[in-house]
Amino acid sequence: LAFSHKKRLLCVSLRTDTVYFHLPPLDGQQKCVYGVSCYRQMEAKVLKVREADITRETVQKSVCVLSRLPLFGLIQAKLQLITHAYFEEKDFSQISILKELYDHMNRSLSCTALEGSQIYLGLSARDLILHFKHKVLILFKLILLEKKILFYVTPVKRLVETLMTVLSLFPGIIEHGLADSSHYQPRRSISEDFSSAEIKSADEESLSMSTTDITNISKELEGRYDVSDQPDQSKPCNTTLDTHYLQPHAGSLLDSECEWETLEPHVMDEMEGKVDITHLNTFDTDSGLPITVQPQSATGQGMLSSGLVSGLQEDQYGLPLAVFTKGYLCMPYMALQQHHLLSDISVRGFVAGATNILFRQQRHLSDAIVDVDEARIQIHDPELRKMLYLSTADLRFADYLVKHVTENKEDVFLDGTGWEGGDEWIRAQFGLYVHSLLSSALQQDHERLLADYGTAFTSAWKITHNYRVWISNKHPAMANITPGHPFQGQYSVADVKIRLSHSMQNSERGKKFGNAVMSTSRSVVQTGKAQRLPSVKPE
């Protein structure tokens, strides 16, 4: 479920689901409105009170919360319980429980919640690493390059959580980097739809909306974000939305024949002569060599100031990066009626999630399609694949993450809350990666230092909007960051092993070769058993 600009909801064919979505502001301010919707379905015959608008055998409704704070997981946890209780009443006119939810969230949610770990509630970085493995770094770089990225999977809950978990790896992005992520110049027809809508100005430091009459609030919001509740015979179901607005305190597709992650000949040529046999253990991830992570207090989240160019709330390192600004959109879930945004000239890029196959079929509208189910990234442009080719240092970094998360997979104590191998640890590693990348870009010999991140990648990154905004300001705190890739070092045989393993496991040709080897091995074993002579006992 999500809003669309044609004032209709897209219904998912599930009995229950959860959706995160972003709405553009209607008052001209570039501040995103964050939405969480819990959808449920039940049979109409079990209702105690059947209203006149219920004309079908099943009833589909969703309870939606709109907020100025991106506390998706926290809101969703509360909303799921309330939605369940609301449906258990079997009388949708009894909205007292919704009013209580509204009052409770206005009292309990404030900007201080953005500084704690609860903002990442429900976003498991460990599960992301376990599923995508080294490809998480490819996704990370894709967003840094501000490309058009489409995530695809069902149900919606898994889709939006995967997308937001990837964004949580960027320091400060979810907390302060999405304020402009839904702002764009709509087409004329959409502008006309919005021309009559008005949003009352409210003091960001206080609650300004009365909760005395929950019905009036719903009607008022219906005038702003009008949601049609009229039956649509072309849709499988008729969905209504109970909305409560919170004002807080403060060229060719990568298919089975396309190889872009293989061990290419030029890479082997580059490594030849650089592998020093006397330094076999110069960099061996099996040795357990730790990464020096910047202290949490050094992230500077307690010292935020408004960026002169980005307009975002930045820390002393200039983070979050201004990725989701100037027409680069973040849409955790995109309804079919929002399809036009993918080709809108005012939208220069996006990170979007979709469950409709039509989005995936129109390959020309995106640069990359992320199949979450198969943990597969389909890259259309050969040049872009070259930019995302992981360097040796990048492979070391990804291998280090995967090994630590995999080794602690069965550790109940960690379970996403511990340090090494846990969610916060993973985000700290990516935080170090970004800090080191930025620090390297400031050095006089930056070309040599940035080579470990990939020459093609860094060349493309330097012309992105987020880099140009960041480099346009001075950030004195960056002097405390050690430049260079965290996993830079001399080539060794271990690097060749990592590269081969990476290619064999993740390229289509490597997988085919591996399967052929396994099939041959099984055939040899079976043939050997068939030709083995039976043992004869001596008389």
C-alpha positions in Angstrom: 0.0 0.0 0.0 1.2 3.5 -0.8 0.0 6.8 -1.8 0.1 7.8 -5.4 -0.5 11.1 -7.1 -3.6 9.9 -8.7 -5.2 9.6 -5.3 -5.6 5.9 -5.3 -4.1 3.0 -3.3 -2.4 0.0 -4.8 -3.5 -3.1 -2.9 -1.2 -6.0 -2.4 -2.7 -9.5 -2.5 -1.7 -10.5 1.0 -3.7 -10.8 4.2 -1.2 -8.7 6.1 1.8 -6.6 5.1 3.7 -3.5 6.1 4.8 -0.6 3.8 7.3 2.2 4.2 6.9 5.1 1.9 7.8 8.8 1.4 5.6 11.7 0.4 6.6 15.1 -0.9 5.7 18.1 1.2 2.8 20.2 0.0 3.8 23.5 1.7 6.9 24.1 -0.5 9.3 23.2 2.3 11.9 20.5 1.3 11.1 18.2 4.1 10.1 14.7 3.4 7.0 13.1 5.0 7.7 9.6 6.2 4.9 7.0 6.1 4.3 3.6 7.6 1.2 1.6 6.8 0.1 -1.7 8.2 -2.4 -3.5 6.0 -4.7 -6.3 7.0 -7.5 -8.3 5.5 -10.5 -10.1 7.0 -13.8 -11.7 5.9 -16.7 -9.3 6.0 -19.1 -11.8 7.5 -17.3 -11.8 10.9 -17.8 -8.0 11.4 -20.1 -7.0 14.2 -21.1 -3.8 12.4 -21.1 -3.9 8.6 -21.1 -0.4 7.2 -22.7 0.5 3.9 -19.4 0.9 2.1 -18.5 -2.7 2.7 -19.9 -4.5 -0.3 -17.4 -7.3 -0.8 -16.8 -10.6 0.9 -13.5 -9.4 2.3 -12.5 -6.1 3.9 -9.1 -4.6 3.3 -7.9 -1.7 5.4 -4.7 -0.2 6.5 -3.8 2.0 9.5 -1.2 4.6 8.4 1.0 7.0 10.3 2.6 10.0 8.7 5.6 11.5 10.5 8.3 14.1 10.2 10.7 11.6 11.8 12.2 8.6 9.9 11.6 6.2 12.7 10.2 3.4 10.5 10.9 0.4 12.6 9.8 2.0 15.8 6.6 3.2 14.3 6.0 -0.1 12.6 6.4 -2.1 15.8 3.7 0.0 17.6 1.5 0.2 14.5 1.3 -3.6 14.0 0.0 -4.2 17.5 -2.6 -1.4 17.1 -3.7 -2.6 13.7 -4.2 -6.1 15.0 -6.2 -4.8 18.0 -8.2 -2.6 15.7 -9.3 -5.5 13.5 -10.0 -7.7 16.5 -12.7 -5.2 17.5 -14.6 -6.2 14.3 -16.1 -2.8 14.2 -14.2 -0.2 12.2 -16.3 2.7 13.6 -14.6 2.1 17.0 -11.6 4.3 16.5 -10.7 5.1 20.1 -7.7 2.8 19.9 -6.4 4.8 16.9 -6.8 8.0 18.9 -4.8 6.5 21.7 -2.1 5.5 19.3 -2.0 9.1 17.9 -1.7 10.6 21.4 0.9 8.1 22.5 3.2 8.7 19.5 2.9 12.4 19.8 4.0 12.2 23.4 6.8 9.6 23.0 8.4 10.4 19.6 10.8 13.3 19.4 13.9 14.3 17.6 16.1 12.9 20.4 15.1 9.4 19.1 17.2 10.1 16.0 20.4 10.0 18.0 19.9 6.4 19.4 20.1 3.0 17.9 16.4 2.6 17.9 16.2 4.4 14.6 17.6 1.2 13.1 15.0 -1.0 14.7 14.1 -3.8 12.2 17.0 -3.0 9.9 19.3 -6.0 10.3 22.7 -5.3 8.7 23.8 -8.8 9.6 21.0 -10.4 7.6 21.9 -8.1 4.7 25.5 -9.3 4.7 24.5 -12.9 5.1 22.2 -12.7 2.1 24.1 -10.4 -0.3 27.6 -11.0 1.0 30.2 -9.0 -1.0 27.5 -7.5 -3.2 26.5 -5.2 -0.4 29.6 -3.1 -1.2 28.5 -3.0 -4.9 25.1 -1.7 -3.7 26.9 0.8 -1.5 28.9 2.1 -4.4 25.9 2.3 -6.7 24.2 4.7 -4.4 27.4 6.8 -4.0 27.4 7.1 -7.8 23.7 8.3 -7.6 22.4 5.8 -10.2 18.9 4.7 -10.9 18.4 1.7 -8.7 15.3 -0.5 -8.5 14.8 -3.1 -5.7 12.4 -5.9 -6.5 10.9 -8.5 -4.3 7.6 -9.5 -2.5 6.2 -9.1 0.1 6.5 -5.4 0.5 7.8 -5.6 4.1 10.9 -7.5 3.0 11.3 -5.0 0.1 11.3 -1.9 2.2 13.3 -3.3 5.0 16.1 -4.5 2.6 16.2 -1.1 0.9 16.3 0.9 4.2 18.9 -1.4 5.6 21.2 -0.7 2.7 20.7 3.1 3.4 21.5 2.6 7.0 25.1 1.7 6.1 25.6 5.3 5.1 26.5 7.5 8.1 23.7 9.8 9.0 21.6 9.2 5.8 18.5 7.9 7.5 18.7 10.3 10.4 19.3 13.5 8.5 19.9 12.7 4.8 16.4 12.0 3.5 14.8 15.4 4.2 14.9 16.2 0.5 14.5 12.6 -0.8 10.9 13.0 -2.1 11.1 16.6 -3.4 10.8 17.0 -7.2 9.0 19.2 -9.7 5.9 17.3 -10.7 4.2 17.4 -14.1 1.5 19.9 -14.8 -1.4 17.5 -14.1 0.0 16.5 -10.8 0.6 20.2 -9.9 -3.0 20.9 -10.6 -4.0 18.1 -8.3 -1.9 19.6 -5.5 -2.8 23.2 -6.2 -5.9 23.1 -3.9 -4.1 21.3 -1.1 -2.7 23.3 1.8 -0.8 22.3 4.9 -1.0 24.4 7.9 2.3 25.7 9.2 3.3 24.2 12.5 6.1 24.9 15.0 8.7 22.1 14.7 9.4 22.4 18.4 5.8 21.7 19.7 2.8 19.7 18.9 0.3 21.8 17.1 -2.5 19.4 16.1 -5.5 18.8 18.3 -6.5 15.2 18.9 -9.9 15.8 20.4 -11.7 14.6 17.3 -10.0 11.8 15.4 -12.7 11.8 12.8 -12.1 15.5 11.9 -8.4 14.8 11.7 -9.0 12.0 9.2 -11.3 14.2 7.1 -8.8 17.0 7.2 -6.0 14.8 6.0 -8.2 13.3 3.4 -8.3 16.8 1.9 -4.6 17.0 1.8 -3.6 13.5 0.7 -6.9 12.4 -0.7 -7.3 8.7 -0.8 -10.2 7.3 -2.8 -12.3 4.7 -1.1 -14.6 4.0 -4.0 -14.6 0.5 -5.3 -12.5 -0.1 -8.3 -13.7 -3.1 -10.2 -10.3 -3.4 -12.0 -8.6 -3.9 -8.7 -8.7 -7.1 -6.6 -9.8 -5.3 -3.5 -11.1 -2.0 -2.1 -8.8 -0.4 0.4 -9.4 2.4 2.8 -6.7 4.2 4.8 -7.0 5.6 8.4 -4.4 8.3 8.5 -2.9 10.1 11.5 -0.4 12.9 10.9 2.3 13.2 13.5 4.0 16.5 14.1 7.2 15.8 16.2 9.1 18.0 18.5 11.8 19.2 16.7 23.6 -1.3 -23.0 22.8 -5.0 -22.4 21.3 -6.5 -19.4 23.4 -8.6 -17.1 21.8 -12.0 -17.8 23.0 -15.5 -17.7 25.5 -14.9 -20.5 26.9 -11.6 -19.2 30.1 -11.6 -17.1 31.0 -8.6 -15.0 32.3 -10.1 -11.9 34.7 -12.6 -13.4 38.4 -12.6 -13.0 39.2 -10.7 -16.2 42.5 -11.1 -18.0 43.7 -7.5 -17.4 43.3 -8.0 -13.7 45.5 -11.0 -13.7 48.0 -9.2 -15.8 48.0 -6.3 -13.3 48.5 -8.7 -10.4 51.3 -10.6 -12.0 54.7 -9.5 -10.7 53.0 -7.9 -7.7 52.4 -11.1 -5.8 55.3 -11.4 -3.4 55.7 -15.0 -2.3 57.8 -13.7 0.7 54.7 -11.8 1.9 52.1 -14.5 1.7 50.6 -13.3 5.0 51.0 -9.6 4.4 47.3 -9.4 4.3 45.5 -12.6 5.2 41.9 -12.3 6.4 42.3 -15.6 8.2 44.8 -14.0 10.5 42.0 -12.0 12.2 43.8 -8.7 11.7 41.3 -6.2 13.2 40.1 -3.0 11.5 40.8 0.2 13.4 37.4 1.7 13.7 36.9 5.4 14.6 35.4 5.8 18.0 31.6 6.3 18.1 32.0 9.7 19.7 34.0 10.9 16.8 31.1 10.7 14.4 30.1 14.1 15.6 26.4 13.4 15.6 26.0 15.6 18.7 27.4 18.6 16.8 25.1 19.1 13.9 24.9 22.2 11.8 22.9 23.1 8.6 25.0 22.6 5.5 25.6 25.7 3.5 25.2 23.9 0.2 23.3 20.7 0.9 20.8 22.2 3.4 21.0 19.0 5.4 21.9 18.7 9.1 25.6 17.8 8.8 28.2 16.6 11.4 31.8 17.9 11.6 32.8 15.6 8.8 30.2 16.9 6.4 28.1 13.8 6.7 25.5 12.7 5.7 26.5 13.1 2.0 24.0 15.0 0.0 23.0 12.0 -2.1 19.2 12.4 -1.8 19.0 16.0 -2.9 18.3 17.9 -6.1 16.0 15.4 -7.7 17.6 12.2 -6.5 14.7 10.4 -4.9 14.3 7.7 -2.3 11.1 5.7 -2.5 11.1 2.6 -0.3 7.9 1.5 -2.1 6.6 2.8 -5.4 3.0 2.3 -6.5 2.2 1.6 -10.1 0.6 5.1 -10.5 4.0 6.6 -9.7 5.6 4.9 -12.7 6.0 8.2 -14.5 8.6 9.3 -12.0 11.1 6.8 -13.4 11.2 8.8 -16.7 10.5 12.3 -15.4 13.1 14.8 -16.6 13.1 16.4 -13.2 14.2 13.2 -11.5 17.9 12.6 -12.0 18.0 9.3 -10.2 16.4 7.2 -7.5 16.6 4.3 -5.1 13.2 2.8 -5.3 11.4 -0.4 -4.3 8.7 -2.2 -6.3 6.7 -5.4 -6.3 5.0 -5.0 -9.7 6.7 -6.9 -12.5 6.1 -4.0 -14.9 8.8 -2.0 -13.2 11.3 -4.8 -13.6 10.4 -5.4 -17.3 11.1 -1.8 -18.3 14.9 -2.1 -18.0 15.7 1.1 -19.8 14.2 3.2 -17.0 16.9 2.1 -14.4 20.6 1.6 -14.3 20.5 -1.4 -12.0 17.8 -3.9 -10.8 18.4 -5.6 -7.5 16.6 -8.9 -7.3 16.4 -9.3 -3.5 15.2 -12.9 -3.6 18.2 -14.1 -5.6 20.6 -11.5 -4.2 21.4 -10.6 -7.7 22.3 -7.2 -9.2 21.5 -6.7 -12.8 23.7 -4.0 -14.3 22.7 -2.8 -17.8 25.7 -0.6 -18.8 29.1 -2.2 -19.4 30.8 1.0 -18.4 28.9 1.0 -15.1 29.9 -2.6 -14.5 33.5 -1.6 -15.0 33.1 1.2 -12.4 31.7 -1.2 -9.9 34.3 -3.9 -10.4 35.6 -4.5 -6.9 39.3 -3.8 -6.4 41.6 -6.1 -4.4 41.3 -3.9 -1.3 37.5 -3.8 -1.7 37.4 -7.6 -1.9 39.5 -7.8 1.3 37.0 -5.5 3.0 34.0 -7.4 1.8 35.6 -10.7 2.7 36.4 -9.4 6.2 32.8 -8.5 6.8 31.4 -11.7 5.5 33.7 -13.9 7.5 33.0 -12.1 10.8 29.3 -12.1 10.3 29.2 -15.7 9.1 31.4 -17.0 12.0 29.1 -15.3 14.5 25.9 -16.5 12.8 25.0 -19.0 15.5 26.0 -16.7 18.4 22.8 -16.0 20.3 24.5 -13.3 22.3 25.3 -11.3 19.2 22.0 -11.7 17.2 22.4 -8.2 15.8 23.0 -6.5 19.1 26.7 -7.4 19.8 29.8 -5.5 18.6 32.1 -7.6 16.4 29.9 -9.1 13.7 26.8 -7.3 15.0 24.7 -4.6 13.3 26.5 -1.6 14.9 29.9 -3.1 14.1 28.9 -3.5 10.4 27.7 0.1 10.2 30.9 1.2 11.9 33.0 -0.5 9.2 31.1 1.2 6.4 31.4 4.5 8.4 35.2 3.9 8.4 35.1 3.1 4.6 33.3 6.4 3.9 35.6 8.5 6.2 38.7 7.0 4.7 37.4 7.5 1.1 36.7 11.2 1.8 40.0 11.7 3.6 41.9 10.2 0.7 40.2 12.6 -1.7 41.6 15.5 0.2 45.3 14.4 0.0 47.8 15.7 -2.6 48.5 12.2 -3.8 44.8 11.4 -3.8 45.1 9.5 -7.2 47.4 6.9 -5.6 45.2 6.6 -2.5 42.0 6.4 -4.4 43.3 3.7 -6.7 42.5 1.1 -4.0 38.8 2.1 -4.3 38.9 1.5 -8.0 40.1 4.1 -10.5 36.9 4.0 -12.7 34.7 4.3 -9.6 36.5 7.2 -8.1 36.6 9.1 -11.4 32.8 8.7 -11.7 32.2 9.5 -8.1 34.1 12.9 -8.4 31.5 14.2 -10.8 28.5 13.2 -8.7 26.4 15.8 -6.9 27.2 14.5 -3.4 31.0 14.7 -3.9 30.9 18.2 -5.4 28.7 19.4 -2.5 31.0 17.8 0.1 34.3 19.0 -1.5 32.9 22.6 -1.8 33.1 23.0 2.0 36.0 22.6 4.5 35.7 20.0 7.2 38.6 20.4 9.7 37.6 17.2 11.5 38.7 15.2 8.5 42.3 15.9 9.6 41.8 13.3 12.3 41.0 10.5 9.8 43.7 8.4 8.3 43.6 8.5 4.5 43.9 5.5 2.3 41.7 2.3 2.0 41.3 0.5 5.3 42.5 -2.7 3.6 45.3 -1.3 1.4 48.4 -3.4 1.3 50.7 -5.5 -0.9 49.3 -8.2 -3.1 49.6 -11.7 -1.9 48.5 -15.2 -2.9 45.6 -14.8 -0.5 44.3 -12.0 -2.7 44.3 -14.3 -5.7 42.3 -16.9 -3.7 39.8 -14.2 -2.7 39.5 -13.1 -6.3 39.0 -16.6 -7.6 36.5 -17.4 -5.0 34.6 -14.2 -5.7 34.5 -15.0 -9.4 33.5 -18.6 -9.0 30.7 -17.9 -6.6 29.2 -14.9 -8.2 29.6 -14.9 -11.9 27.4 -17.0 -14.2 30.3 -18.5 -16.0 32.0 -19.4 -12.7 28.8 -21.0 -11.4 28.4 -23.0 -14.5 32.0 -24.1 -14.2 31.6 -25.0 -10.6 28.4 -27.0 -11.4 30.2 -28.8 -14.2 33.0 -29.8 -11.8 30.6 -31.1 -9.3 28.6 -33.0 -11.9 31.8 -34.6 -13.2 32.9 -35.5 -9.7 29.6 -37.2 -9.0 29.8 -39.1 -12.3 33.3 -40.3 -11.6 32.3 -41.5 -8.1 29.2 -43.3 -9.4 31.2 -44.8 -12.3 33.9 -46.0 -9.9 31.2 -47.7 -7.7 29.7 -49.4 -10.7 33.0 -50.8 -11.9 34.1 -51.9 -8.5 34.3 -55.8 -8.4 32.3 -57.5 -5.6 34.4 -58.9 -2.8 34.8 -62.7 -2.8 35.2 -64.5 0.5 37.9 -67.2 0.5 36.5 -70.7 0.9 
